[in-house]
Amino acid sequence: MGTRLAARTALITGGSRGIGLAIAEAYAAEGCALALNARDGERLAKVADDLAARHGVPVRAFPCDVTARDAVFAMVAEVEAWRPLDILVNNAGIHVAARFVDYSFEDFKRIMEHNVYGVFHVTQAVLPGLMARRGGRVINLASSAGKWGSRNQSAYNASKHAVVGLTRCLGLEMAPYNVLVNAICPWIVETDMLHDFVAGHAAAIGESPEALVDRYTASVPLQRLIQPREVAGLALYLASDEASYINGQAWAVDGGYTMI
């Protein structure tokens, strides 16, 4: 086991699968204690037990819906009573594809509640402890969609632009407390949520999911989708001592997609 994050504790939202689970794996392998959050308490508990058994670090499950503000603050108080936090990873989020004119208000609102207000609630709950301890890291999972426009996901893009903007503002506000705030902006990541992402986009443009994946893959210089561990590697770096002078940045993990 590594020691880059030894004696530290991280809260990871959306930590039971996909990118969140990959980050949890990377952190646990470097000695970090984990407070894992997701809505599915049963699945989350199994993931926590597995990580603790394999990596020998303290891991606890804290099920909670990040859109429920009171529940979020209660969860963070419970986490802090267990172990003071050093790192927050805001990973929980959702995606719904549609043409702008076809979005229902309910879907647009739901995306904002999860992807923006969820980050707002959890970060507001965690920051007072980090500020009081004069140090810490906040890592927000944004998206390449938070850096430019794209078709058929305006709600998602707007939400991730908001996360990038919030990251920059908090980087300024938290700097006097040595709390560093950064965002990671991945392109398309090959997770179990990819099916829903592709199906939604394919339906919006009348294309088959298989053809759409082929087109996505062909459009990036590396000619493949991103693996969750490749996002987790950057999240590990940003949480480590090596990143002690990096603040307020939005890091693209996109295989060179933004260059073309």
C-alpha positions as CSV (number, residue, x, y, z in Angstrom):
1,M,0.0,0.0,0.0
2,G,1.2,3.5,-0.8
3,T,1.3,6.4,1.7
4,R,0.6,9.5,-0.4
5,L,-2.7,10.1,1.4
6,A,-1.8,8.4,4.7
7,A,-3.6,9.9,7.8
8,R,-6.1,11.7,5.7
9,T,-9.8,11.3,5.3
10,A,-11.8,11.9,2.1
11,L,-15.6,12.2,1.5
12,I,-16.5,11.0,-2.0
13,T,-20.0,11.6,-3.2
14,G,-21.3,9.1,-5.8
15,G,-18.7,6.8,-4.4
16,S,-20.3,3.4,-5.1
17,R,-19.6,3.1,-8.8
18,G,-18.0,4.6,-11.9
19,I,-15.6,7.5,-11.4
20,G,-16.4,7.8,-7.7
21,L,-15.5,4.2,-7.1
22,A,-12.3,4.5,-9.1
23,I,-11.2,7.5,-7.0
24,A,-12.1,5.6,-3.8
25,E,-9.9,2.7,-5.0
26,A,-7.0,5.1,-5.8
27,Y,-7.3,6.9,-2.5
28,A,-7.6,3.7,-0.4
29,A,-4.5,2.3,-2.2
30,E,-2.5,5.3,-0.9
31,G,-3.7,5.0,2.7
32,C,-6.6,7.4,2.8
33,A,-9.6,6.7,5.1
34,L,-12.9,7.0,3.2
35,A,-16.3,8.3,3.9
36,L,-18.4,7.1,0.9
37,N,-21.7,8.6,-0.1
38,A,-24.4,7.5,-2.5
39,R,-28.1,7.1,-2.5
40,D,-28.2,3.3,-2.6
41,G,-27.2,2.4,1.0
42,E,-27.1,-1.4,0.4
43,R,-24.7,-1.1,-2.6
44,L,-22.7,1.5,-0.8
45,A,-22.2,-0.7,2.3
46,K,-20.9,-3.6,0.2
47,V,-18.5,-1.3,-1.6
48,A,-17.2,0.1,1.7
49,D,-16.7,-3.4,3.2
50,D,-14.8,-4.5,0.1
51,L,-12.5,-1.5,0.0
52,A,-11.7,-1.8,3.7
53,A,-11.0,-5.5,3.4
54,R,-8.7,-5.2,0.4
55,H,-6.8,-2.0,1.3
56,G,-6.8,-2.1,5.1
57,V,-8.0,1.4,5.6
58,P,-11.0,2.7,7.5
59,V,-14.0,3.0,5.2
60,R,-17.6,3.9,6.2
61,A,-20.8,4.3,4.2
62,F,-22.9,7.4,4.6
63,P,-25.9,7.1,2.4
64,C,-27.6,10.3,1.5
65,D,-29.2,12.2,-1.4
66,V,-27.0,15.2,-2.1
67,T,-30.0,17.2,-3.2
68,A,-31.5,17.0,0.3
69,R,-29.8,19.9,2.1
70,D,-30.7,19.0,5.7
71,A,-29.7,15.4,5.2
72,V,-26.4,16.5,3.7
73,F,-25.5,18.7,6.7
74,A,-26.5,15.8,9.0
75,M,-24.3,13.4,7.0
76,V,-21.3,15.7,7.1
77,A,-21.7,16.2,10.9
78,E,-21.7,12.4,11.3
79,V,-18.6,12.1,9.1
80,E,-16.8,14.8,11.0
81,A,-17.7,13.1,14.3
82,W,-16.1,9.9,13.0
83,R,-13.0,11.5,11.4
84,P,-12.2,15.1,10.6
85,L,-12.2,15.6,6.8
86,D,-9.2,16.6,4.7
87,I,-10.6,16.0,1.2
88,L,-13.9,16.4,-0.5
89,V,-14.6,14.9,-3.9
90,N,-17.9,16.1,-5.4
91,N,-18.6,13.4,-7.9
92,A,-22.3,12.7,-7.6
93,G,-24.3,13.9,-10.7
94,I,-26.8,12.9,-13.4
95,H,-27.1,13.4,-17.2
96,V,-30.2,13.7,-19.3
97,A,-29.9,14.2,-23.1
98,A,-32.4,16.2,-25.1
99,R,-32.7,19.1,-27.6
100,F,-33.1,22.3,-25.7
101,V,-36.6,22.8,-27.0
102,D,-37.6,19.3,-25.8
103,Y,-36.3,19.5,-22.2
104,S,-39.1,19.4,-19.7
105,F,-38.7,21.9,-16.9
106,E,-38.7,18.9,-14.5
107,D,-35.6,17.3,-16.2
108,F,-33.8,20.6,-16.4
109,K,-34.4,21.3,-12.8
110,R,-33.4,17.8,-11.7
111,I,-30.1,18.1,-13.4
112,M,-29.4,21.5,-11.7
113,E,-30.4,20.1,-8.3
114,H,-28.0,17.1,-8.6
115,N,-25.1,18.7,-10.5
116,V,-25.1,22.2,-9.1
117,Y,-27.1,22.4,-5.9
118,G,-25.7,19.0,-4.7
119,V,-22.2,20.4,-5.0
120,F,-23.4,23.6,-3.2
121,H,-24.9,21.7,-0.3
122,V,-22.1,19.3,0.3
123,T,-19.3,21.9,-0.1
124,Q,-21.0,24.4,2.2
125,A,-21.4,21.7,4.8
126,V,-17.7,20.6,4.6
127,L,-15.9,23.9,4.2
128,P,-16.2,25.3,7.8
129,G,-14.2,22.3,9.1
130,L,-11.5,22.6,6.4
131,M,-11.3,26.4,7.1
132,A,-11.0,25.9,10.8
133,R,-8.2,23.3,10.3
134,R,-6.5,25.7,7.8
135,G,-6.1,23.2,5.0
136,G,-7.7,20.7,2.7
137,R,-8.8,19.9,-0.8
138,V,-12.0,20.2,-2.7
139,I,-12.1,18.4,-6.0
140,N,-15.2,18.9,-8.2
141,L,-16.0,16.5,-11.0
142,A,-17.1,18.7,-13.8
143,S,-16.9,17.7,-17.5
144,S,-15.5,18.7,-20.9
145,A,-19.1,19.9,-21.3
146,G,-18.2,22.5,-18.7
147,K,-15.7,24.1,-21.0
148,W,-17.6,24.5,-24.3
149,G,-20.9,24.1,-25.9
150,S,-22.3,20.9,-27.4
151,R,-25.6,19.8,-28.9
152,N,-28.5,18.0,-27.1
153,Q,-27.3,18.4,-23.5
154,S,-27.7,22.1,-22.7
155,A,-28.9,21.4,-19.2
156,Y,-25.9,19.2,-18.5
157,N,-23.5,21.7,-20.0
158,A,-25.0,24.6,-18.1
159,S,-24.7,22.6,-14.8
160,K,-21.0,21.7,-15.5
161,H,-20.2,25.3,-16.5
162,A,-21.6,26.3,-13.2
163,V,-19.4,23.8,-11.4
164,V,-16.3,25.2,-13.2
165,G,-17.3,28.7,-12.3
166,L,-17.9,27.8,-8.7
167,T,-14.5,26.1,-8.6
168,R,-12.8,29.2,-9.7
169,C,-14.6,31.4,-7.2
170,L,-14.0,29.1,-4.3
171,G,-10.4,28.8,-5.3
172,L,-10.1,32.5,-4.7
173,E,-12.2,32.6,-1.5
174,M,-10.5,29.6,0.1
175,A,-6.9,30.4,-0.7
176,P,-6.3,32.3,2.6
177,Y,-7.3,29.1,4.5
178,N,-5.0,26.9,2.4
179,V,-8.0,25.0,1.1
180,L,-7.3,24.3,-2.6
181,V,-10.3,23.9,-4.9
182,N,-10.0,22.3,-8.4
183,A,-12.2,20.7,-11.0
184,I,-11.7,17.7,-13.3
185,C,-13.3,17.9,-16.7
186,P,-13.4,14.4,-18.3
187,W,-14.6,13.7,-21.8
188,I,-16.7,10.5,-22.2
189,V,-15.8,7.9,-19.5
190,E,-16.4,4.2,-20.0
191,T,-18.6,3.4,-16.9
192,D,-21.8,1.6,-16.3
193,M,-23.6,4.9,-16.8
194,L,-22.3,5.2,-20.4
195,H,-25.3,3.2,-21.8
196,D,-27.8,5.7,-20.5
197,F,-25.7,8.6,-21.8
198,V,-25.3,7.1,-25.3
199,A,-28.9,6.0,-25.5
200,G,-30.2,9.5,-24.6
201,H,-28.0,11.2,-27.2
202,A,-28.8,8.6,-29.9
203,A,-32.5,9.0,-29.3
204,A,-32.2,12.8,-29.5
205,I,-30.5,12.7,-33.0
206,G,-32.1,9.5,-34.4
207,E,-28.8,7.5,-34.6
208,S,-28.0,4.0,-33.3
209,P,-26.1,3.8,-30.0
210,E,-23.4,1.7,-31.7
211,A,-22.8,4.2,-34.5
212,L,-22.7,7.0,-32.0
213,V,-20.0,5.3,-29.8
214,D,-18.0,4.7,-33.0
215,R,-18.3,8.4,-33.9
216,Y,-17.3,9.5,-30.4
217,T,-14.3,7.3,-30.5
218,A,-13.2,8.4,-33.9
219,S,-13.5,12.1,-32.9
220,V,-10.8,12.0,-30.2
221,P,-7.0,11.8,-31.1
222,L,-6.4,8.8,-28.8
223,Q,-9.2,6.9,-30.6
224,R,-10.8,5.5,-27.4
225,L,-13.0,6.4,-24.5
226,I,-11.6,7.3,-21.1
227,Q,-11.2,4.7,-18.4
228,P,-12.3,5.6,-14.8
229,R,-8.8,5.0,-13.5
230,E,-7.5,7.7,-15.8
231,V,-9.7,10.2,-14.1
232,A,-8.9,8.8,-10.6
233,G,-5.2,9.3,-11.3
234,L,-5.7,13.0,-11.6
235,A,-8.0,13.1,-8.6
236,L,-5.2,11.4,-6.6
237,Y,-2.6,13.9,-7.7
238,L,-4.8,16.9,-6.9
239,A,-5.4,15.5,-3.4
240,S,-1.7,14.8,-2.8
241,D,1.2,17.0,-1.5
242,E,2.5,17.2,-5.1
243,A,-0.4,19.5,-6.0
244,S,0.2,22.0,-3.1
245,Y,0.3,25.0,-5.5
246,I,-2.5,24.2,-7.8
247,N,-5.7,26.1,-7.2
248,G,-8.8,27.2,-9.0
249,Q,-8.1,25.2,-12.1
250,A,-10.4,23.1,-14.4
251,W,-8.3,20.2,-15.7
252,A,-9.3,18.5,-19.0
253,V,-9.0,14.7,-19.3
254,D,-10.1,14.4,-22.9
255,G,-7.4,12.6,-25.0
256,G,-6.7,15.8,-26.9
257,Y,-10.4,16.3,-27.9
258,T,-10.2,20.1,-27.1
259,M,-7.3,20.5,-29.5
260,I,-9.4,19.7,-32.6
